[in-house]
Amino acid sequence: MVVENRQQDLTVDADRWSTLLVLALQHEGVTMPAEVGLAFIDADEMTMLNTQHMDGVGPTDVLSFPVDGLDHRELASVAKGTGIGEAPVIVGDVVVAPVVAAKVVGPTRTLEDELALLIVHGALHLIGHDHFDENERELMQSREQDLLDRFYRSTP
């Protein structure tokens, strides 16, 4: 696990968020050892990445860059002991812009809540989940809620 904090806008607990990312991936069937990166970046860097890789305009809150093409449908077999095997895989990178995430913070949602959601969301993208199709969006949202309940909301 490689964690980088390349922004100075807000304080982030890198250990807490990297643990959440690893727990989410493990629960979804990614066997360890696996390589994954988590970076906290500023709005300017996020804008550049969003433009270069997603043809987006302006900053977004989270982007995921899968590497070894893991698919959540295949990972179900890995969790049962069949499938990809024991060789370490390079899962990819999740990048989060805390300053962008902070824009949705309000009376019922803290920055911590939003960062947790973004990290779990990014983890699911790394293993092939998407939210463009309605059925897949519902599955992804269900997985997000389950992972947040298990690994974020269950701990202080």
N, C-alpha and C positions, 0 to 999 in steps of 0.2 A: 504494500500500500504506500503510495506516494501522495503526500498532502502538501499543497502550496497555498500560502496566503499572499497573493500578489496585489492586494488592495489595502488601502488604509482608511476607507470610509467608515467601516464599522468593525467592532470587535467580534471575532468568531472563535468558538471553541473547536479548534481543528480536531482534537482527539475525540470529542463527542460525536462530531459529524462523520468522521472516518469510521468510527465504530458502527454507527447506524448504517452507513453504506455497506460495509462488510456483512453485517447481520442480515440486511435485506437481501443481498446477493446470495448468501449461504442459504437462507430460508427458501429462496426461489430455485435452488438446485445447483448453484455454481459451487463446484468443489474446490477446496483449497489444497495446494497453493494455487492462487490465481493472482494476476497482476491487475490492479485497478488504480486509477489516479483520481484525485479530487482537488480541484483548484478553486479558490475564491478570487475573483477578479473584479476590476472596476468597470464602470459603465462604458468607458472608451474601448477597452479591450473586448468587452462583450459585443459592442456594436460592430467592431471589426470582424469578430468570429461569426456573428449572425449574418453579416453581409457576405462574407467569403463562402460560408458553408451552407447557409440556408436561404440565400437570396433575400434575406430579411432587411428591414429598414429599422435602424435604431437598435437600442439594447433590448435584450430579453432577459428573463430571470435565470434560466437554466438551459444548458445545451449538453447533449451527450454525444460522445464519439466512440461508438463500438468498434472494436478491432477484429476479433476473431469470429465475428458473425454468429455468436451464440443465439439460439432461438428458444424462447420459453417453452415451446412444444417439445423440443429435444431435451431440454433440461429436466423435464419430468421423468424421463427414463434414466438420466444420470442420478437423480435422487434415489432411484430404486436399485442402483448398482449396475445398470447396463447403459451403454451409450458411449459418450465421449472418452471416458477413461481417466487415468490418473495424471496424465501429462499436464503441467501448468499451462494455463491459457492466459492470453492477454485479453482481458475483458474490455478495457477501454478507459475512457476518461469522462468524468462529469465536471462541468464548470458551472459555477454559481456566481451571480453578481448580487451580493447582499444589499447593495444600495438600491438596486431595482426591486428586489424582493421587499424591501422596507416600504415601498409605495402602497402595498396592499394591507399593511398593518393598520389595525383599528381597534375598536373597543372589544371585539370578540376574537381577534386574531393577533397573536404576538409575532414578533420577528422570528423567535425560536420555532413557533408553529409553522411558519412559512418556510423557513430553511429546512425543517424536517420533511415537509411535503416535497419540496424541490429535490432533495437528495434521494428520497424514495422514488419519486417520479423519474429522476435521471437514471437510477439503478434499473428500473423496469425498461426504460428505453435501451439500455446497454444489452439487455437480453431479448430484444426484439419486440417488445410491446409497443403499440402505437395507439393513437387516439383519433385517427382520421375516419375510420369506419365506426359506425355506431355500436356494433357488437363488441369490437375490440376496445372502444372507449369505455364501455360499461365494465368489461373484464379488467381493464387497467385500473379504473377507479376503485373497483372492488379490491384488487390486490393492494393498491395504495392504502386504503383504509385498514385492511388487515395488518399490513406491515407497520403502519403507524400505531395501531392499537397494541401490537405485540412488543415493539421495540422503542417506541418513543413515548407514548402516553402511559405506558406501564411503569415508567421510571420517572423519578422527580427531576 
